[in-house]
Amino acid sequence: MASIPKVTVEVAFDGGPFSAAYTWTDISDYVKGFQVRRGRNNELDRIEAGTLSVTLDNSDGRFTPGKRKAGGNILIGAQGQYAWDLAGRANNTVMSSINVGQVDDDQKPRVMSRTVYTSGAPVSAYFAVKWLDASGNTLRFVAGTRFVADSSPAVYTHEETPPAGVATAVVYLYADTYPEGTAGLTAYGEKAEWYKTQPYYPNVVPRRRVRVRTANLSPKDLSTGGDISHTSAQFSTAHSPGATSAWTRVHKSGVGGVLFNCGSNGAADYASSIRCGYVDNGKPVGLARVAPGQTYSARVQVRQGDASPQLSVKQLVRWYDANGAYLSSTADSPTVALTSGQWLPVTLSTVTAPAGAAWAGLSIGTSGGDGGGHGYFFMDEIQFEQGPTLAEWAPGGSIFHGYIEKWPVTSEGLTATVEVSAVDGFSVLSNTDLRGALQAEILTTGPLGYWPLGDPAGSARLENLANDQQPARLVASKYGAGTPLLGADSIVKKDANTCYSLANVASNQGTVVDICDGGQRRYPLGTDFSVAFWCLPVRPSSGLYTTLFSGWSDTAADFLWIRLDSYGNLQVSTTYAEGTQTTFSVWPALSTSTPSFVVVTIEQGVTRAYLNGVYRLLDLGPTPTNKDIRDLRWASFAGRQAGSVYGEYANGRIAHLAIWDRCLTSAELDEIWRLGDNSGADFPEDEQTRLARIATMANFWGETAYDTGMSTLQGPDWSAGASALDELQQTAEDASGYLFMDGDGRLTYHNRDRRQGAAVRYELSDSLGLPYEPGLQFEMDEDRIINEVSYKRANGTEGAVKDQGSIDAFGRKSKSIELRLSSDSAVQDAAYTLLNHYSEPVVRCDSVTLNATATPGLFMVALGVEIGDRITLSDLPSQAPESSLDYYVEAIETDVSVDGGTLQWVTTLALSPAENSDVWVLEDPTLGRLDRTTVLAY
């Protein structure tokens, strides 16, 4: 008999939506009920943001926003102004020390604060509390909260819980470092405070993370059982002897577990092994959150393949820090000899997370031999839980992971409640605007500075997207003309507001753009540098030159200049720290009718030039002995400074100037070139690549789970200010897929093949002990008929397809689609697919209700089911259309209440029919059978 699993509600009070460091706090004991809804009403709708509502008992006020202090301030004698002379002082200087006096040994936090400011320059400071026992011995004395004080008075706060055995304490303020020196520097302190804290949770504010999950810390699709062949890739493996770091992702396959094919790597422990969860570019994928010093236990059910040689396996836990860096592993679990046809547990109990641990994953591998390339086994029911023992198995992971929007407190007499409302990660993406595709792509490469050169008319300073502290400025030409025409027509097709006109293209005057304002040292450099820009130049008169880019070093000498001669050829010159200079010319000539993309890179003493994405030439020497280049102190665009006089003015149009302190890769150059090109170059990519690109541009660093791309999309064409969420969803819809946030908070994409021959994940029936509530409603709904589809491809074909027989029978039911695909035929195929699926009514059952409290076996479904899963309703009554029907899950709605300690759990699944979802495939073992779920198409 299945039991009711432990479900927790947790909030991370210490990290905002973009923070990589946060700690979960279990607030389950105060939960009076919650409701979760994720998904859409039917399969043709766009999936909206998931929502969570939680009711909390707030009788003791611990969830009241802003509640912090209890009792009186015991530092009433330190309320006046105190001055601390810091001139000439060293780092880590004590500014203030206050003897707090007697401290109750009650293990309750203390909160202390001080108003601090300076005479001008900033000072980096921190709190530190020396906790002493009754004999005066120091129990703890460590650096606390850090802050930077400046000339504006501000209150800085530190909170710390005293160690056991405390009797007295001294609170210190240290001056740590002085960013702008100590000359004439004085710091001031006022209004010292020290309080006990009431039972409260700090930072009860919007945008804190919240999740609802089971006790099992493993992500949901690592531990649900059933068919998991179409869930996200969360595992990695390697088969090369000794190549312990050569891990590659593998997809899960096989009904009832994860199939792992061993290699031929010998008899050593973990010679062939699989890791549940891994780190990809510092991002945890399928790993579990852990806390240092806490104990954990793990178990996985393993079954040997029927045709496999005899295998024995064991497991261990791998620990990672907050940045995804591997820390250490535990000792091995006991070895288990596997048996064909029988699931056996491999258990590891009471392991402790080391200092710095933030993530954990399991590694399961062979011991004593891996079958010489013929061994294989299955895994299922993966558990990883906090504590020395494991609960009865239930699907792991969260049913909701999102961000708090509101935290209102309601009081009625002596009782109070908090009604928390939250939304999933779609809310963060919907409130994130994208810059134009070219701007966003340049910014993802991490430039030192980037100037689109397209501010509104009348702007005196030019926007620097990469570093707002060093904007560019306009410098009038020596002729007193060259009025800037900001916001002129773009020189790049896909970005309408990023062109800067140097002067009237018919004149010979120009305007300089200085990009290192003030002449101070702004950009420290090593041995590498890159500069890139678009230009549509006017060639100088015969025998003359115009300067497109010029940079001065910290010695006021040129370190790099790029000039244009009267033939339209580029000349590039680099001067290194030791004085060595290299100069070369670049062909072909820059066009005077089509914009050109110019890139110059310096790498380890070698200068290279690229024109319109194509490598053209590198310098031919001499090779410098010292390959360092001077720090960039000043630079100008479209002109060159000689002393205090500007000369060699460029004329024409410029845009998208960017500089880097490294050498750009050819792949980065190619993408920037193709995104900005207006000479007809295309930028096709599949939807998986596009989704990843947009997520990066939106600074979304959460976990993702994307199906393989199936379509080729047109180049990105959104305008600056577009919603990241809208563009992500439109990308999925262009490819006839769909996008959602899963219960674990992963941005998830299902491609159009996901529902082609998908295996059934769950079967519900009375005879299997997994009943559904009475009241199933079956209907043939003609409102969801589509018998005429108008289609259009952006910048391409348009037309319509229709089913005249359906129109005659049910009337005209139209739908229009416009897709950003690279071929006309792909758009037509999408239109025919809609027509095949919806021209005739099908049997619908819009929802099924699962009362998990009454039937605990249903928790397997309620906690494990995900949007897009295929389920079977079997043992249907004779009045139903058939005894068994298949459906896809479109939405999951969970309503939980706690009444007198009794949990009431009801989950409702919104469904769409699987009928006509599979295209018949000749001689395919699964899709070669004609039934009501299969449709003939050509």
N, C-alpha and C positions, 0 to 999 in steps of 0.2 A: 504494500500500500504506500503510494507516494505521500510524502509529507509536504507541508507548506514551506517553501524555501525562505531564507532570510533575505529580505529586500531592504536596502538602505537608501536614505536620501542624504546627499552630501553637498556641502557648499565650500568653495575655495574662497575664503575671505581675504586672501593675501595676494591676489593677482588679477589684473585686468584682462580683457579679451585677447590682447596681443602679448601678454607676458608668458615667457617660457618656464618661469619658476612659480609654482603655486603648490599649496598643500590642502588636501581635502579634509574637512571637518565633518564628522558624522553627527547629524542632527535628527536622526530617526526617532529618538525617544520623545521628541516634541511634535512629531507629525500626527495630525488628526485626520488627514486624508489628502489625496492628490488625484489629479486628472491629467492624462497625457493624450495628445492627439498629434499624429504625424501622418502625412500622406495627402490624398486627393479623393474627390468624390467618385470619379470614374477615370478610365484609362486614357481619355482624350484631354483631360484637364492638365494644367501645369501644376506640379507639386509645390505647395506653398510652405512657408516656415512652420515647423512643428512648434507646439505650445505645451507648457506645463503650468498647472496651478497647484499650489501647495498651501494647505492650512496648517499653521504652527501654533502650538500653545505658548503664549507669551506671558504667563502669569507672573513670572519673576522678572520680567523686563529685559531678558538677555538678548532679545532680538529688536529692541527699540533703537532706531538710528540715533547716533550721537551720544548714547549713554556710556559714560566712561568712568566717572570718579565717585568714590564713596568716602564719607567722613570728611574731616577738615584737613587743610593744607598744613603740614608740620614744618614747612620752611618759611614761616611768616617773618622770620628775622632777615630774610634775604630778598626783600622786595624792591629796594632802591636801585639806583644805577651804579654799576661797578665798571671801572675802566681798566683795560689790560693793555699795557704797552708791548707791542709785538715787534718793534723795530729791531732788526738784527737778530731776532730769535731763531733758534733751530727748529726743525720739524719735531712734532710730538712734544710740544711745550704745554705744560699744565696752565690753563688760564684761570680755572676756578676749582676749588675743592670745598665741599660743604659736609660737615659731620652731621649725618641724619639723626644720630642717637639710637635709642632702642628700637629694634624691629621685631615684631611678633613673628615667631616661627610657625606661620600658618600655611605656608606653601601657596599663598595667593599672590597674584601679580601686583606689582607696583607700577604706577605711571608717573613719570617726572617730566617737567617741561621748563624751558627758559626762553625768554625773549632775548635774542642776540642780534647784533648788527655791528658794522665797522665804520671807520672814518672815511672809507672810499673803496680801496682795493678789496677783493674777496679773500676769504680765508676758509679753507676746508677744515671742518672740525668734527668731533664726535663725542658722544657721552661714554662714560665708563663708570661702573659701580663696583667698589671694593666691598665684598660681603665678608664679615668677620664673625668668628664664633665668640663665646663668652671669654675665652682666654686671649683674644686678640689675634688669633691665627687667621690668615686669609683663606677663605673657602673658595672664592671665585673672584677673578679680576680680569675681565676681557673687554675688548673694544665693543661698544654698542652701536646705536644708530648714528649714521654719518649724515652730515649736511654741509652745505656751503652757504655761509653768511656773507651778505654784502651790505651796502649802505642803507638798505631798506629794513626797518625793524620787522622781525618775523618771529613767531613762536615755533620752536622746535621741540619735538616730543620723543621720549624713549620709554619703552615698556619692558620690564624684565621680572621674572619670577625668582624670588630668593631661593638659595639652596637650603636643604635640610640642615638644621643646627644653627641657623643664623641668629645672631644676637644684636649686632650693630652693623652700620653701613656708612660709607662715605661715597658721595656722588661727585664725579669729576667732569670737567669740560676740558678737552684737549684741543689745541691748535695743531692740526696734522700737517698741512702743507699750505703754501702761499702762491697761488697761480700767477700773480703779477708782482711778486716780490714783497719785501717787508718795509721798504722805505716809508717812514712816516706813518706806519700802519698802527692803528689802535682799534681794539675790539671792545664792545660794551655788552654788559649783561644786566637784565632786569627781571623782576617778577619770577623768582624761582618757585617751583611747585613740586610737591611730592604727595601722592595720594595712594590709598588702596583702590583697587578697581572692583566695581560691582560685577556680578555674573553677567557678562555681556560678550558679544562677538564683535570685534572691531571691524571697521570697514563694511558695515551693513549698508551698502550702497549699490546702485544699479551697475550692470555689466560685470558682476562677479559670476564665475562659473557655478553651475549647479548640475547635478546628475542624479538619476535614479538607477540603481543597479543591484545585482544579486551579490551574495557574499563571494562568489567566484570572481577573481580579479582578471581572469582571461577574457579577451574580447569575445563577443557573442558568437561570431562565426568560426571561432576556434573550438567551440565546445558544444555545439548544438546537436550533433548526431544527424541521422538521416542523410539525405543527399546534400553534399556541400561542394559539388563539383563546379558550381557556378558562382560561388562566393568569392570574395576578394582574395588576392594572393597575399598570404600572411606568413608563408614559410620560406625557408631558404636551405639549400643543401649543397654539398660538394662531394665529388667522387675521386679526387686526385690525391694520391698518397702524399702526405706532408703539406698539402696546400690548404692549411687551416684557415687562411684568410680569403680563399677563392670561393666565396659563397655566392650562389646565384639563386634568384627567386624561382620558386616552383608553384604551380597552381595545384589546388586540391582536386582530387578526382576520386570517383568510385562511390557507389551508394553505401551509406553506413559508416563512412570513416574517411580518413586521409590515407591514400595509397602512397607508400614510400618504396621505391625500387633502390636496393642497395647497390653499391659499386663493387669493385674488386680491389680492395685496399688492404687486405691482410687481416691479421687476428688482433691487432691492437684495439684497446678500448676506443670507441667512437671513430673507428676507421671509416665507417660509413654512418653518417648521422644526419639528423634533421633538426633545425632550430625552429621553434615555435615563436615567431616574432623576430625581427631584426632591425638594424639601424640603417637608414638610407640617407646619406648626406647630413648626418646629425639629427635626423628626424626619426622618432620611434615609430615603428610600424608593427602593430600586433603585439606590443609589449605591455606589461602591466605596471601600473604606478605602485611604488613602494616607498617606505620611509626608513631612514637609517635607524638601526638598533631594534627594529621590530622583527618578530619571528614569523615565518611563513611555512606552509606545507604545500606539496604538489602531488598530483596523481594523474596518470593517464592510462586508459585502457588500451591494450595492444593485442592484436590477433595476427598470427603468422599466416601468410598466404598459403592457399591449399597446395600449390605446386612449388613452394619454396623449400630449399634445404633447411635443416634445423638451424634456428637462430636463437641467440640470447641477447637481451637488451638491458640497458640501465639508463638513468637520466641524472642530470644535474641542473642547477639554476645558475644563469649568467647574470651578473649585476652590471648596470650602466649608470653613469652620472647624468645630471640634468641636460648636458649637451650631447648625450648619446655616446660618450666615450666609454669603452669597456673598462671595468674596474677589476673584477675577479670572478671566480666561479666557486661553487660549493663543492664539498666532497660528493662522491658518487652515491646514488641510491644502491640498495642491494640489487644484484643481477637476477633477472627473471628469464627462465628458459621458456620460450614460446611454444604454443600448441596450435596446430591448424584447427580452425572451426571453433575455437574457444577464446573469448576475451579474458585477458589476465591483467590485473592492476600492477603498475609499476609506481611505487610510492616513495616519496622523499619527505620526511617529517622534520619539523622544527629546525629550519635553517634561518640564520640571522642576517639581515641586510647590513652590509658594512657602512662605514662612514662615507658620506657623499653619495650613497645610492639613491637613485630616483626612479629607475626603471628596472624591470627584470624580465627575462625570458627563459624558456625551457629548452634544453638540448637533450634529445633522445637518440641513442646510438647503439651500435652492435658491440658485443664483447666476445672475444674468442673466435671470431671469424664472421664474414659477412656474406657467405654463400658464393664467393668467387664470381660475382656478377649476376647470379641467378636468384639471389635472396630478395624477398620483399615482405613487407608487413603493413598492417593497417593500424591507424590510431583513431581514437574517438574519446568523448567524455573527458576532455582535458580540464583539470581543475588546478587552480593556483589560488590559495586563500590565506588570509592572515590568521595566525594562531597555530597552536601545536597539533590541532586535529582538523579533519576535513568534514564539512557538512555533507548530508546526503546530496548526491549529484543533482545539479540543476543547471540549465544553460547559463553560461557566464555572460559578462558584459552588461552594458547599460540598456535600459529601454528609453532613456532620454539623456541627452547631454547638451546643455545650452547655457544661456546667459540671462541673468535676472534683469527684468525691466522695471518692476515696481515692487516696493517693500512696505505697503501701508499697514499701520497698526490700528486696530479697533479695540476700544475698551468698553466694557459693560459691567459696571460695578467693580467687583474685585477680580474679574476675569478679563483676559485680553487675548486677542488672537492676531496673527499676522497672515495676511493673504498674499503670498508670494506669487507673482506671475513671471514667467520666463519664456523665451523663444530660443530655438536652436541656432546653429551657426549661420543659417540663411540671413538672420537679422544683421549680423556683422557685415556680410557681403552686400546686402541690400543698401546699407548705409556707407558703402565704400565706392567712391567715384573713381573711374579710370581716367587717366590722361589719354590723349590720342595714342594710337597704337605705336607710332614711332617714338614718341616721347617716353612712353612706358617701357619700351624695349631698351632704350638707351639707359634709363635709370636702373633697370635690373642688372646692368653690367657694372654698377658701382663706380661711376665716374667721380673724379675729384671735384669737377665742376661741370655744369651743363647749362647752356644758355640757348633756349629756343629762338630768341631774338624775334619775338612777336608780341610785345606788350601793346596795350591799347594806345591809340594816338595821343600824343601829349606827354607820354611817360618820360621822366627824366632819368630813370635808372632801369636797367634791364633785369628781368627775373632770372635768378639762378636757382634752378630746381634742386640741385644737389647740395648746395650750401648757402643758405640765406644770409650768412654773415659776410659773404664776400660778393656783393652784386657787381655787375658791370656798370660802367658809366659811359656816357656819350661825350666825345671831345670834338668840338667843331673843327673843321678843316682850316688851314691857314688862309684860305680864300674867303673865309667868312660865310660860306654858303654850305651846300650839302645838307639841307634840311632833312632830318630823318622822316621817312614815310612809314611809320610803324603800322603793322596790320595790313600791309599791302598783300596782293594776291600771293598765295603760297607758291613756292618753287617745287614743292613736292606734292604729288597728286592727292595723297590721302590725309593731309594734315593742313587745314585751311588757314591757320593763324600763326604760322611759325616762320614768316619771312620778314627780313629787315632790308629796306632799300637804302643803300649807302648814299645815293644821290640820284638825281635825274640821269637816266641811262644815256641821255644824249649829250651830257656835259662831260667835262674832264675833271670835275671836282669830286671830292669824296668826304666821308665822315669816318673817323676812327672810333672803334669800340675798345676801351681799356677793360681788361678782365681781371686785373690784380689791383684793386682800388687802393690808392694811397701810397703805392710803391713799397709797402712793407712786405717782408717775407711771408708768403701765404701758403705755398705748396712745397713741402720738403720732398726731395726726390732722391732715388738711389741710382740704379744703373738703367732703369727702364722708364719709358714715357710714351704716350700716344696722344695724338690730336686728330680729331675728325670734324669735318664740316661739309655742308652743301654750299655750292656757289654757282651763280650764273654771271660770269664776269664780263666786263667790257675791256677789251685788250688795250694796253697802253700804246702810245705813239711809237714809231720805229726807233729802236735803240734804247728805249726806256723800260723800266720795270715798275710793277706795282707789287706791294707786299700784301699777301693774304693772311699770313700769321707770322708774328715775331715775338720771341720770348727772350727776356733778359734774365741773367743769373743773379745771384746775390753779390757778384762783383761788378754789376752794372754792365757786363759785356754780353753780347749775343750768345745764347746757347743753342738756339734753333730759329731759322727763318725759312719761310716758304714763299717764293716770289713767282710772279707771272711775267713772261717776256712778251714782246709784241707779236710773236707767232702763236701765243696761247699755250706755250709749254711751261711746265712747272720746273723751278729750280729749288733744291732742298739743300740746306747747309746745317751741319751739326758741329758744335764745339764742345769738347769734353773738359773736365776739370783740370787736366794737365796741360790744356792748350791745344791739343790735336784737333784739326778741323777737317771734315770731309764734306765734299760738295758734289752733287750730281744732278742731271736733268732728267725729266720724266716725259715720255711720249705715250700715247698720241696727245695732240693739243686738246685743251679743254674746249668744249663746244660753247658757242655764243648764242645758241638757240635752245639747247636742252641743259638743264642743271646737271652738274657733276658732283659726285661724292668723292671727296679727297680724304685720304687717311695717311698719316706718317707715323711710323712706330720706331722707337729706339730700344734695342734689346742687347745688353751685354756688348756694347761697342759697335753694333751694326745698325744702320738706319735703313729702313725699307719704306717704299712708297706704294700705295694702292690707289687705283683710279676706278671708280664705279664697280667696286667689289672685286676687282682683278688685280693680282700682284703684278707690278710693273718692273721694279728695279730696286737694287740695293746699292749702297755706296761701295766703291771699289778700293777704299782705303784712304790714307794709311790707318792701320789698326792701332787704337790708343793702348798704351800700357796700363793706364788707370782708366777703367771703363765707367767711373762715376760721372754723372752729369750734375751740374750745379743746381742748387735749389731754385725753383721758379719764383722770382721776386716780382716780376712785372711782365705782362704780356699784352699785346694788342692785336686786334683783328682789323684787317683792311688798312693798315698803315704801319709805319715804322718810325720810332723815335730816335733822333740823333741829338743827344743832349736834351734840351728842352723844346726842340723843334720837331714837329711831325713832318714826315715826307713819305714819298712812294705810296700815295693814297690809292686804294683800290676803288673801283667803280662797278656797280652792278647790284646784284642781290645776294644775300647770304642767309643762312639759317642753320640751326641745330649744331652749334659749336659745342664740343665736349672735349675734356682732357682727362687723362688717366695717369696714375703713377705706376703703370705696368704696361706690358705689351698686349694689345688686343689679340685674341685668337682669330684665325681665319673664319671659324664658324660664327663668331660674334660679328665680324665685319660683314659677312654675307647676309646675316639676318637683318642688320640695320640697313644695309643697301637695298635688299629686296622689299623691306617694309616701306621705305621712302621713295623708291624708284618711280618715276612717272613716264618712263620710256617704254612701258608695256610689260616689264618683267612681272610675273605672277608670284604669289606667295601661298601656294596650296599646302595644306597639311591635314592630317586626319584629326578627328575630333578629340581623341585622347591627348594628342600633343597640344591642340588648341586649349583644351580645358586646363592642362598643366601650365600653359603660358599665361592664361588669364589669372589663374590662382596666384601665380608668382607676382604678376603685375599688381594684384590687389593686396599683396603682402599677407596672403593667407598661408600660415605655416602649420596649420593643423594637419592631421592625418588625412590621406585620400585613398580611395579605392576605385580605380577606373578600369572598366572593361577595355579590351583591345579596340582600337579605332577601326571602323568598318567603312567610313565614307571619306571622300576627299573634299575639303571645304575650300571656298574661295578665300582670298586674303582678308585679314581683319579690316573692317571698315567702320568701326564705331567712332563717334565724335567725342572730343574731350568732355568729361562730365557724365559719360554713360555709366549706368549702374553695373558694378561687377557681377551681381547676381543675375541681372537681365541678360548680360552677355554670356554667362555660363549656361543659363537655361536655354537661350536661343541656340547656342552651339550644340547642345544635346538634341534639341528639337530638329535642327537642320539635318542631323544624322539619324532621325527617327528613333532616338533613344530618350532617356529621361534621367533627371538629376535629382538627388535628394540627400539629406543628412540622415545617416543611419543612427541607430540607438546609441552607438559608441561615439557619436560626434564626428564621424568621418564623412567628408565630402565624397559622395558615391555616385558613380555613373554606370548605368546599364545600357549596353548597346542594343541594336535592333535584333541581334541574334540571341539575346538572353532568353527570349520567349519562344524560340524555335526549337521544339523538341525538348524543352526543359523537363527534368525529372521531378516527380512529385516529392515535395519536402515533408508534408504531413498528411496523414489520412485521418479523418474524423468519422467516427461511427459509434453507435451504442454498443455494438458487439465487441469493439476494441477497447471499451471502457473510456473512450474520449467522446462523450456526447456533446451535442450542441443544444442550446435552449430551444424549447418549442417556439413555433411561430415563423419558421422559414417561409419566405414568400418568393415564389417563382412567377415570372411573368415574361411575356414577349412584348418588349417595349419598342414601339415604332418611332418614338421620339429620338431614338439613337440610331436610326437608319441614315446612311449616307449613300445616295445613288447618283450624285453628280459632284465631281471634284474639279474645281478650277485650280490650276497650278501655274506657278511662275518661278523662274530662276532669276535671281538678281543679275541684271545685265545680260540676260539670256532669253531662252524660250519662254513662251506662255501658251496655255491652251486649256482644254478641259476633256475629261473622260466621263462617261456616264453609262449607267445600266438602264436601258429603256424599259426592260421588263419590270424592274423594281419601280421605276417612275410611274408606269401604268398602274401598278398594283397599289402603291402607297402614296403617290404624289411626289413632287420634286422635293428632295432633301439635300441641300447643297452645303458644301464646305470648301473654303479656299485655303490654299497653302502657298507660301513663298519661302523658298529654301535657298541658302547661300552655298550651293554645291558647285563643283567645278565642271560638271557635265550636264547637258540637257537630259540625257537618258536617265540619269539617276533621279532627277526630279519627276520624270514621267513614271518611273518605277514606284516611287513613293505614292504617287496618286493612284496607280493601279492597286497597290497594296491596300490602301484605305477602301477602295471600292470593293475589292474581294472580301474584306473583313466585315463590311457594314452594309452592303447592299440588301441583305435580307435580315429580318429580325432573328435574334438568337435567344435562347432561354437564359434569363438573368436571375440571379439571386443576389441582391444588392448587399446583404450583410449576413453575418453569422455571429451569434453571441456565445461567449465561453464563460461560464460561471466557474472560475477556478477554485473558489473557496469550497463549493459543493463537491467538486471533482478535482482533487489535487493533481491527478495525472495530467490535467490540462495546463498546469504551469509549464510543462515542457513546451507546449505550443505558445502560451501567452508570453513567456520570457524569451523564447528562441525565434519566433516568427519575425520576418522582416519584409519590408515593402518589396514586391516583385516575386515573392515565394509562390510556388504552385502548390495548391492543396487539393485534396479529393474529399468530397462529401459522399460517403457511401452508406449503404443500408438505408437509403431513403424510402419513405413510405410509398405505397402503391400509387398514391395520388400524384407523386412527383413525375416529371417527364421521363426520367430513367432512374434506375436504382443507384447509379453512381454518376456524379458529374464533377468535372475539374474546373477550378477557378484560380485566378491570380489575386494576390492580396494587394490592394491599392492604398489602404489606409489602416492604421492601427489606433484604436482609441481605448484607453485603459482608465477605469474609474475605481479608486481604492478608498475605502473609509475605515476608520478604527472606531468601533462602538463598544465602549466598556472593555477594551482589550481584545475584542474579537475583530479579526481582519475580514473585510468583505472585498473580494476582488472580482471584477467583471471586465473582460476584454471583448471588444467588438471589432470584427474585421470587416472592412468594406471590400467588396469583391467585384471582379470583372470576369466574364466567361472566358475559358480557354478554348471554347469552340471556335473553329476556323483559325486558330492561332498558328498552326503548324502547316507549312507548305509541303505537299507530298513529294518525296524524293524516291525515285525508282531504285529498288534493291537495297534501300537503307533498312537495317534491322529494326529501327525504331520508327522512322518516318515513312517507311514503305508500306505501312498499313493504313488503309482508308477507313476512318471512323469520323465521328462528329467533330473531333478536334482538328482534323486534317482537311485542307482545302487544295483543290487542283488549281494550278496557276501556270501561265506560260508567258 
